């Protein structure tokens, strides 16, 4: 996996593919996440892992929005 680049679209690990698919839906339209998505996740993850994944996605979305409203820009190197 490339660091700092676009994520792999077809990773050999099905757990990573499932997490990426959920994340893409969350970013694109979080209202589009359905019960069926969670049923599919339960085949690969524990409830605690699913909760941690969802919490991380929510935290990152909130951190991004906070940066936007505070007008935080990355430092130039």
Long-range contacts (C-beta under 8 A, 24 or more apart in sequence): 14-44, 15-44, 15-45, 18-44, 18-45, 19-53, 22-53, 22-57, 23-57, 26-57, 26-61, 27-61
